[in-house]
Amino acid sequence: MDFGTILDKINAERNMATVMGMEFISTPEPDTCMARMNVDENSRQPLGYLSGGASLALAETLAGAGSSALCPDKICVGINVSGTHVKAVPEGDTVTALARIVHSGNTLHVWNVDITDTSGQLISTASVTNYIIDKKK
């Protein structure tokens, strides 16, 4: 999946993805996309561990970028995000999210996102549903 145009849009201005330091990575499979994020002062909770909200933000942003890459002439907005956090990740580590599209319809996309730490252990899973709409002319 080619993220070139989508990444240019994401990186063109200050937004949650740039503030949180999300780095998008190309994947060879057409139904997947990937991103990395450091656990730092922008993504940790007060006790020094990755915030569950930051994990969900990473998952939703990545799935949104994936849907936008699949439908470049449409607007793709998240309408549901749910996740389960299974392991704490301390500040200083890096997490990697791998999203796989499980439904690619004309109106809805559903993505499963697994987030792992640097040792490859699963720390969160998320499901993201994006609504696909036409751009107003």
Phi and psi in radians as a Rosetta constraint file:
Dihedral C 1 N 2 CA 2 C 2 CIRCULARHARMONIC -1.595 0.35
Dihedral N 2 CA 2 C 2 N 3 CIRCULARHARMONIC 2.089 0.35
Dihedral C 2 N 3 CA 3 C 3 CIRCULARHARMONIC -1.750 0.35
Dihedral N 3 CA 3 C 3 N 4 CIRCULARHARMONIC 0.089 0.35
Dihedral C 3 N 4 CA 4 C 4 CIRCULARHARMONIC -0.803 0.35
Dihedral N 4 CA 4 C 4 N 5 CIRCULARHARMONIC -1.022 0.35
Dihedral C 4 N 5 CA 5 C 5 CIRCULARHARMONIC -1.163 0.35
Dihedral N 5 CA 5 C 5 N 6 CIRCULARHARMONIC -0.726 0.35
Dihedral C 5 N 6 CA 6 C 6 CIRCULARHARMONIC -1.103 0.35
Dihedral N 6 CA 6 C 6 N 7 CIRCULARHARMONIC -0.776 0.35
Dihedral C 6 N 7 CA 7 C 7 CIRCULARHARMONIC -1.145 0.35
Dihedral N 7 CA 7 C 7 N 8 CIRCULARHARMONIC -0.626 0.35
Dihedral C 7 N 8 CA 8 C 8 CIRCULARHARMONIC -1.049 0.35
Dihedral N 8 CA 8 C 8 N 9 CIRCULARHARMONIC -0.730 0.35
Dihedral C 8 N 9 CA 9 C 9 CIRCULARHARMONIC -1.156 0.35
Dihedral N 9 CA 9 C 9 N 10 CIRCULARHARMONIC -0.775 0.35
Dihedral C 9 N 10 CA 10 C 10 CIRCULARHARMONIC -1.089 0.35
Dihedral N 10 CA 10 C 10 N 11 CIRCULARHARMONIC -0.773 0.35
Dihedral C 10 N 11 CA 11 C 11 CIRCULARHARMONIC -1.434 0.35
Dihedral N 11 CA 11 C 11 N 12 CIRCULARHARMONIC -0.113 0.35
Dihedral C 11 N 12 CA 12 C 12 CIRCULARHARMONIC -1.297 0.35
Dihedral N 12 CA 12 C 12 N 13 CIRCULARHARMONIC -0.331 0.35
Dihedral C 12 N 13 CA 13 C 13 CIRCULARHARMONIC -2.572 0.35
Dihedral N 13 CA 13 C 13 N 14 CIRCULARHARMONIC 2.913 0.35
Dihedral C 13 N 14 CA 14 C 14 CIRCULARHARMONIC -1.280 0.35
Dihedral N 14 CA 14 C 14 N 15 CIRCULARHARMONIC 2.187 0.35
Dihedral C 14 N 15 CA 15 C 15 CIRCULARHARMONIC -2.659 0.35
Dihedral N 15 CA 15 C 15 N 16 CIRCULARHARMONIC 3.138 0.35
Dihedral C 15 N 16 CA 16 C 16 CIRCULARHARMONIC -1.032 0.35
Dihedral N 16 CA 16 C 16 N 17 CIRCULARHARMONIC -0.704 0.35
Dihedral C 16 N 17 CA 17 C 17 CIRCULARHARMONIC -1.080 0.35
Dihedral N 17 CA 17 C 17 N 18 CIRCULARHARMONIC -0.745 0.35
Dihedral C 17 N 18 CA 18 C 18 CIRCULARHARMONIC -1.300 0.35
Dihedral N 18 CA 18 C 18 N 19 CIRCULARHARMONIC -0.678 0.35
Dihedral C 18 N 19 CA 19 C 19 CIRCULARHARMONIC -1.118 0.35
Dihedral N 19 CA 19 C 19 N 20 CIRCULARHARMONIC -0.707 0.35
Dihedral C 19 N 20 CA 20 C 20 CIRCULARHARMONIC -1.426 0.35
Dihedral N 20 CA 20 C 20 N 21 CIRCULARHARMONIC -0.083 0.35
Dihedral C 20 N 21 CA 21 C 21 CIRCULARHARMONIC 1.321 0.35
Dihedral N 21 CA 21 C 21 N 22 CIRCULARHARMONIC 0.540 0.35
Dihedral C 21 N 22 CA 22 C 22 CIRCULARHARMONIC -1.221 0.35
Dihedral N 22 CA 22 C 22 N 23 CIRCULARHARMONIC 2.325 0.35
Dihedral C 22 N 23 CA 23 C 23 CIRCULARHARMONIC -2.084 0.35
Dihedral N 23 CA 23 C 23 N 24 CIRCULARHARMONIC 2.093 0.35
Dihedral C 23 N 24 CA 24 C 24 CIRCULARHARMONIC -1.583 0.35
Dihedral N 24 CA 24 C 24 N 25 CIRCULARHARMONIC 2.481 0.35
Dihedral C 24 N 25 CA 25 C 25 CIRCULARHARMONIC -2.201 0.35
Dihedral N 25 CA 25 C 25 N 26 CIRCULARHARMONIC 2.330 0.35
Dihedral C 25 N 26 CA 26 C 26 CIRCULARHARMONIC -1.239 0.35
Dihedral N 26 CA 26 C 26 N 27 CIRCULARHARMONIC 2.578 0.35
Dihedral C 26 N 27 CA 27 C 27 CIRCULARHARMONIC -2.183 0.35
Dihedral N 27 CA 27 C 27 N 28 CIRCULARHARMONIC 2.663 0.35
Dihedral C 27 N 28 CA 28 C 28 CIRCULARHARMONIC -1.331 0.35
Dihedral N 28 CA 28 C 28 N 29 CIRCULARHARMONIC -0.389 0.35
Dihedral C 28 N 29 CA 29 C 29 CIRCULARHARMONIC -1.474 0.35
Dihedral N 29 CA 29 C 29 N 30 CIRCULARHARMONIC 2.337 0.35
Dihedral C 29 N 30 CA 30 C 30 CIRCULARHARMONIC -1.225 0.35
Dihedral N 30 CA 30 C 30 N 31 CIRCULARHARMONIC -0.281 0.35
Dihedral C 30 N 31 CA 31 C 31 CIRCULARHARMONIC -1.811 0.35
Dihedral N 31 CA 31 C 31 N 32 CIRCULARHARMONIC 0.268 0.35
Dihedral C 31 N 32 CA 32 C 32 CIRCULARHARMONIC -2.289 0.35
Dihedral N 32 CA 32 C 32 N 33 CIRCULARHARMONIC 2.806 0.35
Dihedral C 32 N 33 CA 33 C 33 CIRCULARHARMONIC -2.607 0.35
Dihedral N 33 CA 33 C 33 N 34 CIRCULARHARMONIC 2.810 0.35
Dihedral C 33 N 34 CA 34 C 34 CIRCULARHARMONIC -2.505 0.35
Dihedral N 34 CA 34 C 34 N 35 CIRCULARHARMONIC 2.624 0.35
Dihedral C 34 N 35 CA 35 C 35 CIRCULARHARMONIC -2.627 0.35
Dihedral N 35 CA 35 C 35 N 36 CIRCULARHARMONIC 2.716 0.35
Dihedral C 35 N 36 CA 36 C 36 CIRCULARHARMONIC -2.111 0.35
Dihedral N 36 CA 36 C 36 N 37 CIRCULARHARMONIC 2.706 0.35
Dihedral C 36 N 37 CA 37 C 37 CIRCULARHARMONIC -2.668 0.35
Dihedral N 37 CA 37 C 37 N 38 CIRCULARHARMONIC 2.319 0.35
Dihedral C 37 N 38 CA 38 C 38 CIRCULARHARMONIC -1.319 0.35
Dihedral N 38 CA 38 C 38 N 39 CIRCULARHARMONIC 2.548 0.35
Dihedral C 38 N 39 CA 39 C 39 CIRCULARHARMONIC -1.560 0.35
Dihedral N 39 CA 39 C 39 N 40 CIRCULARHARMONIC 1.868 0.35
Dihedral C 39 N 40 CA 40 C 40 CIRCULARHARMONIC -2.520 0.35
Dihedral N 40 CA 40 C 40 N 41 CIRCULARHARMONIC -2.874 0.35
Dihedral C 40 N 41 CA 41 C 41 CIRCULARHARMONIC -1.075 0.35
Dihedral N 41 CA 41 C 41 N 42 CIRCULARHARMONIC -0.324 0.35
Dihedral C 41 N 42 CA 42 C 42 CIRCULARHARMONIC -1.547 0.35
Dihedral N 42 CA 42 C 42 N 43 CIRCULARHARMONIC -0.279 0.35
Dihedral C 42 N 43 CA 43 C 43 CIRCULARHARMONIC -2.214 0.35
Dihedral N 43 CA 43 C 43 N 44 CIRCULARHARMONIC -0.017 0.35
Dihedral C 43 N 44 CA 44 C 44 CIRCULARHARMONIC -1.692 0.35
Dihedral N 44 CA 44 C 44 N 45 CIRCULARHARMONIC 2.770 0.35
Dihedral C 44 N 45 CA 45 C 45 CIRCULARHARMONIC -1.592 0.35
Dihedral N 45 CA 45 C 45 N 46 CIRCULARHARMONIC 3.030 0.35
Dihedral C 45 N 46 CA 46 C 46 CIRCULARHARMONIC -1.013 0.35
Dihedral N 46 CA 46 C 46 N 47 CIRCULARHARMONIC -0.423 0.35
Dihedral C 46 N 47 CA 47 C 47 CIRCULARHARMONIC -1.472 0.35
Dihedral N 47 CA 47 C 47 N 48 CIRCULARHARMONIC -0.001 0.35
Dihedral C 47 N 48 CA 48 C 48 CIRCULARHARMONIC 1.644 0.35
Dihedral N 48 CA 48 C 48 N 49 CIRCULARHARMONIC 0.255 0.35
Dihedral C 48 N 49 CA 49 C 49 CIRCULARHARMONIC -2.042 0.35
Dihedral N 49 CA 49 C 49 N 50 CIRCULARHARMONIC 2.737 0.35
Dihedral C 49 N 50 CA 50 C 50 CIRCULARHARMONIC -0.920 0.35
Dihedral N 50 CA 50 C 50 N 51 CIRCULARHARMONIC 2.252 0.35
Dihedral C 50 N 51 CA 51 C 51 CIRCULARHARMONIC -1.267 0.35
Dihedral N 51 CA 51 C 51 N 52 CIRCULARHARMONIC 2.416 0.35
Dihedral C 51 N 52 CA 52 C 52 CIRCULARHARMONIC -1.062 0.35
Dihedral N 52 CA 52 C 52 N 53 CIRCULARHARMONIC -0.593 0.35
Dihedral C 52 N 53 CA 53 C 53 CIRCULARHARMONIC -1.133 0.35
Dihedral N 53 CA 53 C 53 N 54 CIRCULARHARMONIC -0.623 0.35
Dihedral C 53 N 54 CA 54 C 54 CIRCULARHARMONIC -1.172 0.35
Dihedral N 54 CA 54 C 54 N 55 CIRCULARHARMONIC -0.672 0.35
Dihedral C 54 N 55 CA 55 C 55 CIRCULARHARMONIC -1.071 0.35
Dihedral N 55 CA 55 C 55 N 56 CIRCULARHARMONIC -0.777 0.35
Dihedral C 55 N 56 CA 56 C 56 CIRCULARHARMONIC -1.192 0.35
Dihedral N 56 CA 56 C 56 N 57 CIRCULARHARMONIC -0.618 0.35
Dihedral C 56 N 57 CA 57 C 57 CIRCULARHARMONIC -1.113 0.35
Dihedral N 57 CA 57 C 57 N 58 CIRCULARHARMONIC -0.718 0.35
Dihedral C 57 N 58 CA 58 C 58 CIRCULARHARMONIC -1.072 0.35
Dihedral N 58 CA 58 C 58 N 59 CIRCULARHARMONIC -0.808 0.35
Dihedral C 58 N 59 CA 59 C 59 CIRCULARHARMONIC -1.099 0.35
Dihedral N 59 CA 59 C 59 N 60 CIRCULARHARMONIC -0.800 0.35
Dihedral C 59 N 60 CA 60 C 60 CIRCULARHARMONIC -1.192 0.35
Dihedral N 60 CA 60 C 60 N 61 CIRCULARHARMONIC -0.696 0.35
Dihedral C 60 N 61 CA 61 C 61 CIRCULARHARMONIC -1.130 0.35
Dihedral N 61 CA 61 C 61 N 62 CIRCULARHARMONIC -0.752 0.35
Dihedral C 61 N 62 CA 62 C 62 CIRCULARHARMONIC -1.133 0.35
Dihedral N 62 CA 62 C 62 N 63 CIRCULARHARMONIC -0.805 0.35
Dihedral C 62 N 63 CA 63 C 63 CIRCULARHARMONIC -1.117 0.35
Dihedral N 63 CA 63 C 63 N 64 CIRCULARHARMONIC -0.649 0.35
Dihedral C 63 N 64 CA 64 C 64 CIRCULARHARMONIC -1.122 0.35
Dihedral N 64 CA 64 C 64 N 65 CIRCULARHARMONIC -0.723 0.35
Dihedral C 64 N 65 CA 65 C 65 CIRCULARHARMONIC -1.123 0.35
Dihedral N 65 CA 65 C 65 N 66 CIRCULARHARMONIC -0.682 0.35
Dihedral C 65 N 66 CA 66 C 66 CIRCULARHARMONIC -1.107 0.35
Dihedral N 66 CA 66 C 66 N 67 CIRCULARHARMONIC -0.795 0.35
Dihedral C 66 N 67 CA 67 C 67 CIRCULARHARMONIC -1.127 0.35
Dihedral N 67 CA 67 C 67 N 68 CIRCULARHARMONIC -0.683 0.35
Dihedral C 67 N 68 CA 68 C 68 CIRCULARHARMONIC -1.137 0.35
Dihedral N 68 CA 68 C 68 N 69 CIRCULARHARMONIC -0.608 0.35
Dihedral C 68 N 69 CA 69 C 69 CIRCULARHARMONIC -1.206 0.35
Dihedral N 69 CA 69 C 69 N 70 CIRCULARHARMONIC -0.616 0.35
Dihedral C 69 N 70 CA 70 C 70 CIRCULARHARMONIC -1.298 0.35
Dihedral N 70 CA 70 C 70 N 71 CIRCULARHARMONIC -0.504 0.35
Dihedral C 70 N 71 CA 71 C 71 CIRCULARHARMONIC -2.273 0.35
Dihedral N 71 CA 71 C 71 N 72 CIRCULARHARMONIC 1.203 0.35
Dihedral C 71 N 72 CA 72 C 72 CIRCULARHARMONIC -1.133 0.35
Dihedral N 72 CA 72 C 72 N 73 CIRCULARHARMONIC -0.343 0.35
Dihedral C 72 N 73 CA 73 C 73 CIRCULARHARMONIC -1.703 0.35
Dihedral N 73 CA 73 C 73 N 74 CIRCULARHARMONIC 0.219 0.35
Dihedral C 73 N 74 CA 74 C 74 CIRCULARHARMONIC -2.116 0.35
Dihedral N 74 CA 74 C 74 N 75 CIRCULARHARMONIC 2.982 0.35
Dihedral C 74 N 75 CA 75 C 75 CIRCULARHARMONIC -1.850 0.35
Dihedral N 75 CA 75 C 75 N 76 CIRCULARHARMONIC 2.248 0.35
Dihedral C 75 N 76 CA 76 C 76 CIRCULARHARMONIC -2.047 0.35
Dihedral N 76 CA 76 C 76 N 77 CIRCULARHARMONIC 2.047 0.35
Dihedral C 76 N 77 CA 77 C 77 CIRCULARHARMONIC -2.181 0.35
Dihedral N 77 CA 77 C 77 N 78 CIRCULARHARMONIC 2.432 0.35
Dihedral C 77 N 78 CA 78 C 78 CIRCULARHARMONIC -1.241 0.35
Dihedral N 78 CA 78 C 78 N 79 CIRCULARHARMONIC 2.308 0.35
Dihedral C 78 N 79 CA 79 C 79 CIRCULARHARMONIC -2.058 0.35
Dihedral N 79 CA 79 C 79 N 80 CIRCULARHARMONIC -0.220 0.35
Dihedral C 79 N 80 CA 80 C 80 CIRCULARHARMONIC -2.728 0.35
Dihedral N 80 CA 80 C 80 N 81 CIRCULARHARMONIC 2.336 0.35
Dihedral C 80 N 81 CA 81 C 81 CIRCULARHARMONIC -2.392 0.35
Dihedral N 81 CA 81 C 81 N 82 CIRCULARHARMONIC 2.224 0.35
Dihedral C 81 N 82 CA 82 C 82 CIRCULARHARMONIC -2.413 0.35
Dihedral N 82 CA 82 C 82 N 83 CIRCULARHARMONIC 2.543 0.35
Dihedral C 82 N 83 CA 83 C 83 CIRCULARHARMONIC -2.594 0.35
Dihedral N 83 CA 83 C 83 N 84 CIRCULARHARMONIC 2.837 0.35
Dihedral C 83 N 84 CA 84 C 84 CIRCULARHARMONIC -2.249 0.35
Dihedral N 84 CA 84 C 84 N 85 CIRCULARHARMONIC 2.225 0.35
Dihedral C 84 N 85 CA 85 C 85 CIRCULARHARMONIC -1.805 0.35
Dihedral N 85 CA 85 C 85 N 86 CIRCULARHARMONIC 2.194 0.35
Dihedral C 85 N 86 CA 86 C 86 CIRCULARHARMONIC -2.019 0.35
Dihedral N 86 CA 86 C 86 N 87 CIRCULARHARMONIC -0.154 0.35
Dihedral C 86 N 87 CA 87 C 87 CIRCULARHARMONIC -2.693 0.35
Dihedral N 87 CA 87 C 87 N 88 CIRCULARHARMONIC 2.460 0.35
Dihedral C 87 N 88 CA 88 C 88 CIRCULARHARMONIC -1.440 0.35
Dihedral N 88 CA 88 C 88 N 89 CIRCULARHARMONIC 2.547 0.35
Dihedral C 88 N 89 CA 89 C 89 CIRCULARHARMONIC -2.181 0.35
Dihedral N 89 CA 89 C 89 N 90 CIRCULARHARMONIC 2.119 0.35
Dihedral C 89 N 90 CA 90 C 90 CIRCULARHARMONIC -1.352 0.35
Dihedral N 90 CA 90 C 90 N 91 CIRCULARHARMONIC 2.729 0.35
Dihedral C 90 N 91 CA 91 C 91 CIRCULARHARMONIC -0.948 0.35
Dihedral N 91 CA 91 C 91 N 92 CIRCULARHARMONIC 2.455 0.35
Dihedral C 91 N 92 CA 92 C 92 CIRCULARHARMONIC 1.799 0.35
Dihedral N 92 CA 92 C 92 N 93 CIRCULARHARMONIC -0.332 0.35
Dihedral C 92 N 93 CA 93 C 93 CIRCULARHARMONIC -1.517 0.35
Dihedral N 93 CA 93 C 93 N 94 CIRCULARHARMONIC 3.028 0.35
Dihedral C 93 N 94 CA 94 C 94 CIRCULARHARMONIC -2.215 0.35
Dihedral N 94 CA 94 C 94 N 95 CIRCULARHARMONIC 2.445 0.35
Dihedral C 94 N 95 CA 95 C 95 CIRCULARHARMONIC -1.945 0.35
Dihedral N 95 CA 95 C 95 N 96 CIRCULARHARMONIC 2.622 0.35
Dihedral C 95 N 96 CA 96 C 96 CIRCULARHARMONIC -2.180 0.35
Dihedral N 96 CA 96 C 96 N 97 CIRCULARHARMONIC 2.276 0.35
Dihedral C 96 N 97 CA 97 C 97 CIRCULARHARMONIC -1.898 0.35
Dihedral N 97 CA 97 C 97 N 98 CIRCULARHARMONIC 2.280 0.35
Dihedral C 97 N 98 CA 98 C 98 CIRCULARHARMONIC -2.052 0.35
Dihedral N 98 CA 98 C 98 N 99 CIRCULARHARMONIC 2.059 0.35
Dihedral C 98 N 99 CA 99 C 99 CIRCULARHARMONIC -1.855 0.35
Dihedral N 99 CA 99 C 99 N 100 CIRCULARHARMONIC 2.375 0.35
Dihedral C 99 N 100 CA 100 C 100 CIRCULARHARMONIC -2.209 0.35
Dihedral N 100 CA 100 C 100 N 101 CIRCULARHARMONIC 2.215 0.35
Dihedral C 100 N 101 CA 101 C 101 CIRCULARHARMONIC -1.316 0.35
Dihedral N 101 CA 101 C 101 N 102 CIRCULARHARMONIC 2.305 0.35
Dihedral C 101 N 102 CA 102 C 102 CIRCULARHARMONIC -1.948 0.35
Dihedral N 102 CA 102 C 102 N 103 CIRCULARHARMONIC -0.263 0.35
Dihedral C 102 N 103 CA 103 C 103 CIRCULARHARMONIC -2.590 0.35
Dihedral N 103 CA 103 C 103 N 104 CIRCULARHARMONIC 2.193 0.35
Dihedral C 103 N 104 CA 104 C 104 CIRCULARHARMONIC -2.197 0.35
Dihedral N 104 CA 104 C 104 N 105 CIRCULARHARMONIC 1.398 0.35
Dihedral C 104 N 105 CA 105 C 105 CIRCULARHARMONIC -1.650 0.35
Dihedral N 105 CA 105 C 105 N 106 CIRCULARHARMONIC -3.115 0.35
Dihedral C 105 N 106 CA 106 C 106 CIRCULARHARMONIC -1.270 0.35
Dihedral N 106 CA 106 C 106 N 107 CIRCULARHARMONIC -0.473 0.35
Dihedral C 106 N 107 CA 107 C 107 CIRCULARHARMONIC -1.983 0.35
Dihedral N 107 CA 107 C 107 N 108 CIRCULARHARMONIC -0.577 0.35
Dihedral C 107 N 108 CA 108 C 108 CIRCULARHARMONIC -2.227 0.35
Dihedral N 108 CA 108 C 108 N 109 CIRCULARHARMONIC 2.455 0.35
Dihedral C 108 N 109 CA 109 C 109 CIRCULARHARMONIC -2.084 0.35
Dihedral N 109 CA 109 C 109 N 110 CIRCULARHARMONIC 2.411 0.35
Dihedral C 109 N 110 CA 110 C 110 CIRCULARHARMONIC -2.116 0.35
Dihedral N 110 CA 110 C 110 N 111 CIRCULARHARMONIC 2.265 0.35
Dihedral C 110 N 111 CA 111 C 111 CIRCULARHARMONIC -2.112 0.35
Dihedral N 111 CA 111 C 111 N 112 CIRCULARHARMONIC 2.456 0.35
Dihedral C 111 N 112 CA 112 C 112 CIRCULARHARMONIC -1.814 0.35
Dihedral N 112 CA 112 C 112 N 113 CIRCULARHARMONIC 2.304 0.35
Dihedral C 112 N 113 CA 113 C 113 CIRCULARHARMONIC -2.189 0.35
Dihedral N 113 CA 113 C 113 N 114 CIRCULARHARMONIC 2.156 0.35
Dihedral C 113 N 114 CA 114 C 114 CIRCULARHARMONIC -1.865 0.35
Dihedral N 114 CA 114 C 114 N 115 CIRCULARHARMONIC 2.316 0.35
Dihedral C 114 N 115 CA 115 C 115 CIRCULARHARMONIC -2.028 0.35
Dihedral N 115 CA 115 C 115 N 116 CIRCULARHARMONIC 2.246 0.35
Dihedral C 115 N 116 CA 116 C 116 CIRCULARHARMONIC -2.139 0.35
Dihedral N 116 CA 116 C 116 N 117 CIRCULARHARMONIC 2.803 0.35
Dihedral C 116 N 117 CA 117 C 117 CIRCULARHARMONIC -1.596 0.35
Dihedral N 117 CA 117 C 117 N 118 CIRCULARHARMONIC -3.066 0.35
Dihedral C 117 N 118 CA 118 C 118 CIRCULARHARMONIC -1.155 0.35
Dihedral N 118 CA 118 C 118 N 119 CIRCULARHARMONIC -0.361 0.35
Dihedral C 118 N 119 CA 119 C 119 CIRCULARHARMONIC -1.530 0.35
Dihedral N 119 CA 119 C 119 N 120 CIRCULARHARMONIC 0.021 0.35
Dihedral C 119 N 120 CA 120 C 120 CIRCULARHARMONIC 1.514 0.35
Dihedral N 120 CA 120 C 120 N 121 CIRCULARHARMONIC 0.072 0.35
Dihedral C 120 N 121 CA 121 C 121 CIRCULARHARMONIC -1.384 0.35
Dihedral N 121 CA 121 C 121 N 122 CIRCULARHARMONIC 2.433 0.35
Dihedral C 121 N 122 CA 122 C 122 CIRCULARHARMONIC -1.152 0.35
Dihedral N 122 CA 122 C 122 N 123 CIRCULARHARMONIC 2.268 0.35
Dihedral C 122 N 123 CA 123 C 123 CIRCULARHARMONIC -2.020 0.35
Dihedral N 123 CA 123 C 123 N 124 CIRCULARHARMONIC -0.498 0.35
Dihedral C 123 N 124 CA 124 C 124 CIRCULARHARMONIC -2.688 0.35
Dihedral N 124 CA 124 C 124 N 125 CIRCULARHARMONIC 2.634 0.35
Dihedral C 124 N 125 CA 125 C 125 CIRCULARHARMONIC -2.192 0.35
Dihedral N 125 CA 125 C 125 N 126 CIRCULARHARMONIC 2.565 0.35
Dihedral C 125 N 126 CA 126 C 126 CIRCULARHARMONIC -2.497 0.35
Dihedral N 126 CA 126 C 126 N 127 CIRCULARHARMONIC 2.660 0.35
Dihedral C 126 N 127 CA 127 C 127 CIRCULARHARMONIC -2.071 0.35
Dihedral N 127 CA 127 C 127 N 128 CIRCULARHARMONIC 2.290 0.35
Dihedral C 127 N 128 CA 128 C 128 CIRCULARHARMONIC -2.192 0.35
Dihedral N 128 CA 128 C 128 N 129 CIRCULARHARMONIC 2.262 0.35
Dihedral C 128 N 129 CA 129 C 129 CIRCULARHARMONIC -1.958 0.35
Dihedral N 129 CA 129 C 129 N 130 CIRCULARHARMONIC 2.198 0.35
Dihedral C 129 N 130 CA 130 C 130 CIRCULARHARMONIC -1.930 0.35
Dihedral N 130 CA 130 C 130 N 131 CIRCULARHARMONIC 2.422 0.35
Dihedral C 130 N 131 CA 131 C 131 CIRCULARHARMONIC -1.675 0.35
Dihedral N 131 CA 131 C 131 N 132 CIRCULARHARMONIC 2.267 0.35
Dihedral C 131 N 132 CA 132 C 132 CIRCULARHARMONIC -1.868 0.35
Dihedral N 132 CA 132 C 132 N 133 CIRCULARHARMONIC 2.069 0.35
Dihedral C 132 N 133 CA 133 C 133 CIRCULARHARMONIC -2.255 0.35
Dihedral N 133 CA 133 C 133 N 134 CIRCULARHARMONIC 2.760 0.35
Dihedral C 133 N 134 CA 134 C 134 CIRCULARHARMONIC -1.283 0.35
Dihedral N 134 CA 134 C 134 N 135 CIRCULARHARMONIC 2.545 0.35
Dihedral C 134 N 135 CA 135 C 135 CIRCULARHARMONIC -1.289 0.35
Dihedral N 135 CA 135 C 135 N 136 CIRCULARHARMONIC 2.477 0.35
Dihedral C 135 N 136 CA 136 C 136 CIRCULARHARMONIC -1.265 0.35
Dihedral N 136 CA 136 C 136 N 137 CIRCULARHARMONIC 2.486 0.35
